[in-house]
């Protein structure tokens, strides 16, 4: 197969190793076979009974996939909201949604290691070999919380020969990008290394008109290293290191009902400060005027050791990982204006808000799997995770003198920013699981597989003795445990060589967890009764039917799937602005119906088209806390996603080629709360790329425009009128060279 030929593979992935091959302009227009590892063994994607979207190393480079939202925008029925701070992102996959301070709906696995904190998901992507997005419950294969699916990311591996690459770029918002990677042997035929560094610096796109400063600046530095040890034919070991350091603007919220004077900054003296007719998920007109600039820093340290032992007919894999995540962000408090006095007349004291998160976790997984060419395959394993998570959410008195960094101890009275409420607790969480899968090839046409996972999650919350604010119980200790067996059955039928039909049924489980102590009582004081200091587990049951096909002499690939999912205890959160509190709760029952269709066509030499459609219809069927919401759509779920694009490569001279690519995405109408208060209208987003590259693939000079239509929209909207503006049209030009 030709790793140099681009196919915009929304639905295919082939293996690629070493330096990416040179682009080709003369291949026959035919789709290559695609090899994936979604079931922990190499097999053709068209044979895998899963709804899956995948991206190769060449595609990742061609589409300029530098961040997680870049590949999610190319994936049907998956959306991502990035908001507030670096560690806050909400993924929705087939209607299963992530919430603030909650667990993700997918298992994210990087080089075989499961991420344990949702705050580490949104990191810079570079030196990546492949990305796979698998939809549907995947707990048996990929671990805890995989109710909606799994994301498998594989970085480029160390090489036998020395190689290196660099990439530099400059873009809108005075963005500076620099990236480099190096690889080669340390000990011939035994020890190999790979190291990469990426630096991104941006002044920002949005202005705070009161402070005359950018609100979305950032500096992000990420280092990734790997050592591979080939002890013998029967033993290999990989040591992974990932370090990330982020600083930037954060929490540039606006409160839509706020009334401004003619200057757009100051509130009118004596006027009622709110006009609630302005609450609209499509309102992007409110200026940034907070007197405190939001700030965010995040440090991530990860180290993992993966060892593979060939036992003769079976492979034993041991994966040990440790990671530490520390994140802090600060912001002006509701209603996010320059004034520190106007609201006093209405019983409100202007304040500040901060949150500090400190997570340390280590995990151990043992997995043994078959390694034979028999008609059956099997895999069994065990997993253990120990997590220590401290979180403090703090409000302070805004005296116009700045925001103090508060972590584990409140700021005292008399300071420039005395603490007015301090919600803090330590969470000691222990999780373990047993899992396995057995697959049997009944005949050339029929295959049956059975998978299961049992999860046990034990949580203990220690409320800080420093806790105060009129709510909760300082020093309290609370405990809870959650567990579930998650079976999955899959039947596959291949009526002919290039067609595959499958049916699956499976259950998923996302653990419950504690809210910060006392926030439910505080929410009740502000008119939100019925919430609890603990959110229960979320359980799903999914039926899926799908088919995969290759047509027109393998020039057209068409895959589709339909699903039905019932969700018991869907996780949702309620934001209480005056407390800066994020209270997790459960929507008792939600029904999800939908499907995906993906198409890729080799139209002509160097020219390919691709399309993906995802539809999710959601309905709240039971909701004890707010019965009037029954029959509404569930929050954070667009009615549909649609993406269409094409890519063209053609030679200009014998040594120079032209590269062009366009990606269009449309997201359907989306509600943000179970009340269906206001919907964000459908979005039309367009990304363009154009440039030149060398015929041998060693260098390229490419310009990229994201959101080329300059669509103005809110990336997040929270009930009551809290909105977070998405990025406008931006551009960047980058040059890359492979040595």
N, C-alpha and C positions, 0 to 999 in steps of 0.2 A: 504494500500500500504506500501511498505517497503522502508523507506527513507535511509536504510543502504545499499541497493544494488546499485552499480554503473551501470549506463548506460551512455555511452559517448554521452550525449544528445545534439548533434548538433541541434536537432529539438524537444527537449522536456524538460519540467520543471515541477517538482512537488513541492508542498508546503513543506517547512521544517522549523521548529521552534525549539528554544532552542538549547541545545548542540547537535552537529551532532551525529547521531546514529552510533553504532558500525558497522564496515564492516561485511558483511555476506558472507559465503562461501557455503551455502546450499540451496539457493532459487531456485525455478524452473526457467528455462531460458525463461521468458516471460516479455514483456515490460509493465510497469505499466501505468495507465492512467496519463496524464500530465495535471496539472491545471495551467493556466496562468491568468494574469490580464491585458493583453495588451489593452483591451477595457474597463478598469476600472470596471470590474466585474470578478468574478471567473468563469472560464469555461475551458473545455478541449481544449488543443492546437489544437487537430485534428478537432475541430469544429470552430476554429477561421479562418475567411477568410483573412488571412494575411501570407506573407512570413516572417517567424520568426525563429530565432535561440535563444536558451535560455540555461542557466546554473544554476544548483542548488547549494546549499551550499556545498554539498558533492563533486560535480564536481569541484567547484572552488578550493576546497582544494586539490583534486586529481590532477588537472592539474596545480597546483601552479600558479593560476591567481592572481598575485600581482600588475600588471600594466595593463593599458587599452590595450596595444598592445598584451597582453597574450590572451585575449578572442577574440580580433579582428582577430588574426591569425587562429582561429578556426571557423571563420564565413565566409561563401561563399560570394563573391562579395563585400567584405569590406576590405579595406587596410588602413594602417596608416603609415604616415611618421613622425618621430620625429627628429627634427633638430634644431640646433642653440642655443636654450635655453629652459628652463623647460616649458614655456608657449607656445612654438611654435610646433604645430602638425597639420598635414593635413590629414583629413579623406576623403577617396573616397568611396562612397557607390552607387553601381549601376551606376557609371560614374559621379555622382554629387560630385564635389570636393571642398574642403576647400582651401583657399588661405591665404597668410600672411596678418596679420592685418584685415582679413575679418571674417565674420560670419560663423559658422559651417553649414554643410548641414544636420545636424540632431539635433533634440531636445534631450538634455540629461537631464533626470529627476532623481534626487536622493531623495528617500523617499518622492516622490510627489512634489518636489521643482525643478523648471526649472532653470538650470544653465544659467547665462546671459552673461558670458564672455568666449570666446574660450580658454583664457589663464588659466582657472581653470580646464580644462578637464583632462589633464594628471596629476593626483594625485595618490598617493599610494592607493591601494585597500586592505582593510583588514576588518575583521568582517563583511563580505558581505553574505547576505542570498540568493540573486538571482540576475541574470543579464538577461535581455531580449534585443535582437536586432531585431527591426522591420524594414523591408525594404519597400520602397514605400512611397508616400506623406502621412504625418500623422498630418498635421496642425490642423485639427479640434479637435483631441484628445490631442495632446501634445505640441502645441504652435508654436511660431514663428520660422521661418527658417527650419521647418521640411520638406524640399523639398525632401530629400532622405530617411528619416525615423526617427526613434526614438531609443534611448538607455534608458532603464529603469533599474535603479540600486536600489535595496532595501537592506538596512543594517539590521543586526540582531537586533531584538527587545528586549526590557527589558523583564525580566522573573519573574514569581511568586516566584521562589526559587533562592537562592544565587548560582551563578556559576561563574567560572573564567577559563581562559586558558592562557597559555604562549607559546611562540615560539621563539627559538634562532637559529641562523645559522651563518656559516662562509663560505666564498667562494673566488673565483678567484678575483684578484685585491684587496686583503685584505678587502673584503666586510664583514661587521659585520651587522647582522640583529637581532633586538630584538623587540618583540611584546607581548602585554598583553591586556586582556579585562576582565571586571568585570560586573556583572549584578545581580539584585535582587530587593526586595521591600524596599521602604523607609517608607511607611505607608501601612500596610497590607490591601489588596483588594482595594487600592486607588491610591497610587503613587509608580511608579517603575522607576528604573534608569538603564542605561547601559553606560559604559565608556570604551574607548579603546585607546591605545597609540602604535604607531609604530615608530621605529627609524632605519634608514638605513645609513651606513657610508661606503664609498668606496674610495680607493686611485685612482683607474682607470686602464684602459687597454692600453691606447695609450700614447706614449712618444713624447714630443717635444724635438728633438735631439739637438736643439740649447740651450734651457734652461735646459735640463736634468730634466724635470718635467712632470708629468702626466697632460694631457689636459682635462680629463673627470672625475675628482674627484667629489664627492658629499657628502653632509650631508643633510638628509631629516628627519624631525620630524613632525608627524601628530597626532593630538588628535581629537577624535570624542566622543561626549557625547549626551545622549538623556534622557529626562524625560518624562514619560507617566503618564497622570492623567486620571483616570477613575472616572469622577464626578458622573455618574449615568448610568443606562442602555441606556440612550438616548444621552449621551455626553461623548466624549473623547477628549483629547488634547495632542499633542506631541510637545515638545520643543527640537529642534536640534541645536547642536553647533559643528562647524568644524573649526579647526585651523591647518594651515600648514605653516611650515618654511623650506625653501629650500635654500641651498648654494651649488654652484658647478662650475665646469668648463663649458665653453660655447663657441660657435662660433668658433670652431676649423676647420674653412674652409681651403681648399687649392685651389690655382688657377693653374689648370693643365698646361697651357702653360708656366709657369715660368721655366726658364733655371737655373740649378744649376751647380756649379763647381764640381770638382771631390770629394770634401769633403761632398757633399750633402747638404751643408748649404749656403755657400757664393756664390753670383753671380760672374761670371767671369768678371773682370774689362774690360770695353770697349766693351763687347759683347752685341749684341741685346738681351734683357732679355726675349723675348717671342718666343716660338715655337708652333704655333697654330695647328700643326699637331697632338699634344698630346691631343686635345679635344676629349674625348670619355667617355660616360656615364659609361663604364666598367673599366675605368682606376682607380686603387686603389694604385698606386705606389708612388704618390707624398708625400714626408715626411712632417711632421709638423715642421716648422722652424721659426714661428713668434717670434719676440723679445718681444711681449707682450702676456702674458697668459690670455686667455679669462676668464671672471668671470661673475657669474649670481647669483642673489638672488631674491627670490619670497616669499611674505607673503600673505596668504589668511586667511581672517576671515569671517565666515559665521554663521548666526543665522536665524532660521526659526521657526515659530509657525504654526502648522496645527491643526485645530479644526473640529470635525465632530459632526453634530447635526442630530439625528434621528427624523424626523418630522412625522413619521408614513406613510409609503408608499413612502417616499423620504428621501434622505440623502443630507444635506447641508454641504459643505466643504469649509472652509475658510483657505487659505494658505498665510501667510505673511512672506516675507523673506527680509533680508538685507545682503549684502556682500561687502567686501572691498578687492581689490586685488592691490598689489603694486609690480612691478617687474622692475629690472634693470639688464642690461647686458652690458659688455664692451668687446672690441676685438681689435686686430690689424686690420688695414684697408687693403683693396686690395692693393697689391697682396699677403699679408700675409707672408712676409719673414722677415728674421733677419736684412736685410739691411735697413738703413734709408737714404742712400745717392745714391746708384747705379742708382735709377730711376730718379734722378734729371736731369741727362743728356738727358733724354727723355721727359722732360716737366712734370714730375710727382713728387709730393712731398709726401713722405711716411707719413701716418697719422694713427690716431686711430679713433674708432667709438664706440659710446654708444647709448643705447636707454633706455628711462625711461617711464614706463606706470603706471598710477594711476587711478583705476576705483572704483567708489562707486555707488552702485545701490540698489534700493529697489523695490519690486514688491508686488502686491496684486492680488490674484485670488479668485473668488467666483464660485463655481460649485454646481449645484443641479442635482441629478440624481435619477432615479426611483429605488425602492427597493421592487419589487413585483415579483411574479412568473407568471405574465400574459404573453400573447403571444407577448407583445410589451415591449420595454424599451426605455428610453429617457434620455438625458442629455443636460443641457444648462449651459453656464457660461460666465464670463467676466474677462478680464485680463488687468492689468495696470503695466507699467514698467517705472521707471525714472532712467536714467543712466547719470552720470557725468564722462567723460573719458578725461584725460589729457595724451598726448603723446609728447615726445620730441625725436628727432633723431639728433645726434650731431656728427660732425667730428672735429678732433683736430690735431694739429701739433705734430708729434711723434719726440720728442727730446731725446728719449732713457731713459727717466726718469720716465716712468710709465704713467698710465692713471688716470686722475682725474674723480671723480664721478660728473657728470653734470645732474641735474634734471630740474629745472625751470629757472636757471640763467647760462649764458655762463661763461666759465672760461676766465679770463681777459688776455690780452697780458702781457708778462713777467712772467706768471706762468710756471710751469714745463710742462704743456700740454695745451697751449692756444687754445681756440675754434676757428675753422676756418669757420664753418657753423652751424647754430642753427635753425632747423625746429621744431616748437612747436605749439600746438594748444589745446584748450579745446573744447570738444564736449558735448553739452547738448542734450541728446536724450530722447524723450518721445514716448512711444509706448503703444497702447491700442488695444484690440481685443474683439470681441463678437463671440461666437462659440456655436455649438450644434450638436446633433446627435439623430436620431430617427431610431429605428430598429423594424421590424414587422415580427413575425413568421407566415407566410402565411399558412403553413401546417407543418406536420412532416418532409417534405423534402425541402421546400422552405423557404428562409428568404430574406428579403430586408432591406437595411439600407441606409439612406441619412444623410450625414454630411456636415457641412459648417463652414467656419471661415472667418471673415473679419478682416484684419490687417490694422492698420494705424500707420505709423512710421514717426515722425517728428524730424528732425535733424538740429542742429544749431552749426556752427563751429566758434569759436573765436580764431583768430590767435594771438599768443603771441606778445606783443609789443617788446619783446626781439629778435624776429625772424630776422635772417640775413643770408646772404650767396649769395647775388646777385640775389635771386629768390623770388617770392611771394610778399605779401603785409603785412608788420607788422601791427597788430591791425585790420585787416580786419574781417568782420563778414559775414558769408555765411549761407544760410538756404536752406533746401530742404525737401520735404515730399514724402512719397511713400505709396501706399495702394493697396490692392487687396482682392477680394472675392475669396475664395478657396473652391469650392464644391467637394464632393466625393460621388460616388454611388457604392454600393456593392450588388451583387446578389449571394446567396449561394444555392447550390443544393446538397442534400444528397441522392444518389440513394440507398445506403444501410448503415448498421450500422457503418461500419469501412471505409467508403469512403466519401470524401467531395470535391466538385468542386465549384470554385468560379470565379467570374468575377468582376473587379473593374475598375473604371475610376475616375481620380482625378487630381486636379491642385495644384501646390505648388508655394510658393513665398518666396524669400529671398531678404531682403531689400537692397537698394543701400546705399552708404555711401561716405564720403569725403576721398580723399587722403590728405596727408599733403600738405598744401598750397605751390604752386610753384614747386612741384616735376615734374609736366608734362613739364613745361618750361625747367627745368634742364635736363630732359630726352631728349628733342628735341636738346639741345646743344650737347648731346653725341650721336646723330644719331638715336634717337627714336621719331620721330614726330608723332603727331596724338593722343597722350594720353591726358587725361583730369584730372583735379583736383577733379572730382567727378565720381564715378562708379555707373552706373544705377542698377536697380533691376534685379534679375534673376527670371524668371518664367518658370514653367515646366507643362507639361501635360503628364500624364502617363496612359496607358492601361495595364492591367495585367490579366492573366488567370492562375489559379493554381489548383492543386489537392493535397489532403492528403489521405493517405491510411495506413492501417495496414493489413499485410498479414501473412500467415503461422501460423495461430492460435496465432496472436499477438507476433510472434517472430521477425518479420521484419517490420520496419516502413519506408515508402518511400513517400517523399513529393517533389513536384516540382512546379516551377512557371516560366512563361515567361512574358516579359514586353517590352513595347515600350515607350520611353520617348523623347519628343521634348523639348529642352531647348532653351529659348530665353534669350539672354544676359548672357551666362555662365560667371561666374567670373573667372578671371585669373589675374596673377600679373606679372609684368616685373621688374626684378632686375637691378638697375643701380649701378654697383659696385663703381665707383668713388664717388658717392653721398651717398652710403649705403642707397639708396632709394628703397622702395618697392611700386610700382605704380600699383594699381588695375585698371583693365579695363574689358570690356565686349566683349566676342566673340559672334557675333550677333545670330547665330543659330547653334546648335549641335543636331544631331540625335543619340540616344542611343538605341540599341537593345540587348537583352540578357535574361538570366534566371539563375535559381538556381535549383540544385537537391541535396537533402540530404537523407542520408540513415543511419539507425542504426539497428544492428542485435544482438540479444541475441544468441550467438553461442552455449555456454555451460555454466554450472554453473561457475560463476566467470569470464567468458571470453566474452568480447563484442568487436565488430568491428564497425567502423563508418566512414563515408565518406561525403564530401561536395564538390560540384563543382559549380563554378560561372563563367559565360561568359558575357562579355560586349563588344560589337562592337560599336565603336564610329566613327562619321564622322562629320567634320566641313562642314556645308552647306552654311553658310554666314559669312563673316568676312570683314567688310568694310575697316578696317585699313590696313589689309594685305590680299588683295584678292588672292594672290598666295597660301595662306594656305588652301583655300577651297579644300575639298577632302581629307585632311590629317586627322589623328587621333587626338582626343582631348588630352591634356596633363594630366599627373598624373593618367592615367587609364590603368591598366594592362589588356591584352587581356583576361586573365582568372585567376581564383584562383582554386587551388585543394588542399584539405587536406584529409589525410587518417590516421587512427590510430587505436590503440587497447589498451585495458587495461585488466590485469589479476590479480586476487586475488586468493590465495590458502592457506590453513592452512599448517603450518610447524609442529606445536605441538598443543596441546589443547588450549594454551593461546597465541600463536604467529602465525602471518601470513606473507606471502610474498606479496609484492605489486610491480607491474611492469607496465610501461606505455611508449608508443612511439607515437609521433605525427610528421607526415611528412607534410610539406607544400611546394607547388610549386606555384610561381607567374609567370605569363606569361610576355612576352615582354612588355615594357612600355616606351613611349616617355614622355619627360619632357617639351616640348614647342610645340606651334602650328605649328612651322616650321618643326617639326619632324627631327631635326638636327641629333640627335643620340639617339639610344634606349638602355635602359638597357636590357641585355639578361635575359632569364628566370632564376629564383632563385630556388635552392633546399635547404630547411631548415629542420633540424631534431632536435627535442627535445626528451630527454630520461629521465626517472625517474625510480629509483630502490631503494627498501628499505624494512624495516620490520615494523610491526605495531602490537599492542596488539589486541587480539580477541574482547575485550570489547570496542575498539575504543578510549581508554583514551590517548594513546601515539603512536607516530610514529617517526621513524628515516629514513629520505629519502634523497637520493642524486639526484641532478638534473643537467643535462648537456644541455645547450641551444646552438643552432647552432652547433650541434655535428659534422657536416661535415666541420666545419670551413670555411664556404662560405665567401669569401671576396667580398664585394659589397658596393656600395654607397647607403646610405639610402636616399639621395637627390642629385640631379644634377640640376644645374641652367644653362640655356643657356649661352654659352661663355666659359665654362670650370670651373665653381665653383662647387666643389663637397664636400660632407660631408660623411665621412666613417661610415658604420654601425659596430655594435659590432662584435668582433670575437667569437670564441668558448669560453664559460664561464661555470663555475660549481659552485655549492653551496651545502652544506650539512646542513640540518636543523632538529631540534628536536622540537616536539610539545607535549604538555601535557594539558589535560582537567581535571579540578578538579571537 
